Each structure stands twice: as C-alpha cells, then as structure tokens.
Amino acid sequence: MKTALRVTAFTLGLTAAFGLALGVGHAAGPGGKPAPAGHGGHEEHAAGHAGHADAAPGGLQVSERGYTLSLDNPFVTAGGTTDLRFRILGPDGHPLTAYQQQHEKELHLIVAPRDLSTFQHLHPTRAEDGTWSATTAVPAAGEYRVFADFLPIGESEGLTLGADLHATGDLRPAPLPETGRSVDVDGYTVTLDGDLTPGAGGELTLAVSKDGRPVTDLQPYLGAYGHLVALRAGDLAYLHVHPESTTPGPGITFHATAPSAGSYRLFLDFKHGDTVRTAAFTLATPAAHQH
C-alpha cells in the first residue's frame, strides 16, 4: 500500500505519507500485536513512498522507476464481479516475481471508482509466472482506478502504481458522498477527530464504538489495529497514512500531511469479532472550506 502524502512517524498504515492509500499499520510485534513506532515494517516503506516534500502523490502513474502496472483486460462489464488479472513489469520488461512483504503481504491492491463511492482493499494471489489475480466487485458502470502497492526485492523504496479500469453499463454519475464526523457500519460507530492541513502534519483519530460503548479489543489486521487509505477527489491521488496507536482501541491515531487543499475520501479498515469492516469519510481541508 503504496506515494504521496508524507507521513511523519508511522501514521495510518487505505495505507498513507498519504502515500494514503495503503494505510497499513506497524509491523506485527510479539503475540501478533502491532510493534511500537520505530520497529521495522511500514515506517521505512512509507518514507520511501513519500520521498521528497515536493514528490507527487502515488497512484497517478502507470509506470515509475522502470516498473509498470499492466492489466490483462482494462474493460469489464458492470453489475457484478470480475476476475482481475495483472502483472508488474520490471525494468527488464519481464513480469516481476520477487517482492518484499509489507504488512504481511507482497502486494496490496486498492480498487475505487472515480466518484469514490466504494472502496476495496484486496490481496491478490500471484502465480509463479508473475501474474496476479483477484476477484473484484464492479457494482456500477464508470471509470475505476486500480492501485498496486508493493516493494520489489532489491529496492529501498516502495511504489504505488495506478491504472484505469473501464466498466461498461448504465452510467449514472454521482456526486462525492457526503458524511459527517461519525459514520455507522454494521452496528459500529466510527467517529473522526482532526483535520487534514495542506503542507502541515496533523493527527487524525478515529474512535470505534458499538452499542454506545467504546471498543477496546480491536484485533490486529495485517499487523496493525487500523489501516487508513486516503484518496484525493478529482485525480484519485493515493495517500498513505500510518498509525501511531499501539493499543486496541477505541481510538486509532494517524499522522498525515495532505499534499494540497481539496476534498479527500478516507477509508478505515478495522477488525473486530474476527471480521474486517470499512468506515468511509469525506473530509475537506480547511482551505477547501473557504472557497
């Protein structure tokens, strides 16, 4: 989970350096619990995504540093699921087969439509020839963006590559979903505190409750208690944020810097009762509110 939001100190591990799209958390420590900040895993990965302060957000390019995201078929039919197959082509033009694990996986796949109404964080399987495959939901016609977040063996910095997926059918464009500071998902309430400020680091805390009671026994998922992915409306820039929290709730705190003013969709993955759920928020930077 691949990048473009700079993250200071492992924040919303979707991912975000909003290299925000695979907001994946710290590497797992003893007993499967997230390790404290500064212990391996995603901090280094995120720093690699973020690069320099003026680096472009991840996911805007299909090719970068000699690596290319190649979809077998970028045209699908909306209204159900599709078998998505793709390869990461290396600098030599051949499919990449050697990856370093990040957050317990070799590659994280994010699929979202241009209107950011839905979000999927998938973990595809890789064949020996380097072909990745995953079953992807395509509920409505339109333009989708596919993000591959990975770290090749031999590289010190991870990449987030993006490619367009075209879904044919009855297209009905929708405005960016509006949310408040609290959203409900499967009987849980997730409340967001904090703001994104262009060019300045800040904290975002998402607190999970159920039936009016704080949830204090969140389960680790991919080595963290929460994974935050942020996508910028308009161009779907992929931002990684990484979690600072090492306690199992109720609050999960992330540190992130927005690359620009605008509106963002934030997707928090959390696990409780052996089930992973996703809470989605629409958040505009303070500067965006002034216009």
Secondary structure, DSSP 4 states (H G I P E B T S, - for coil): ----B--SSS-------B-BT----PPB-GGGPBPPTTSSTHHHHHHHHH-STTPPPBTS-SEETTEEEEES-SEEESSEEEEEEEEEE-TTSSBP--B--BTTBSEEEEEEETT----EEE--EE-TTSEEEEEEEE-SSEEEEEEEEE-BTT-SS-EEEEEEEEEES-----PPPP--SEEEETTEEEEEE---BBTB-EEEEEEEEETTEE---PBPBTTBS-EEEEEETTT--EE--EE---S-SSEEEEEE-BSSSSEEEEEEEEEETTEEEEEEEEEE-HHHHT-
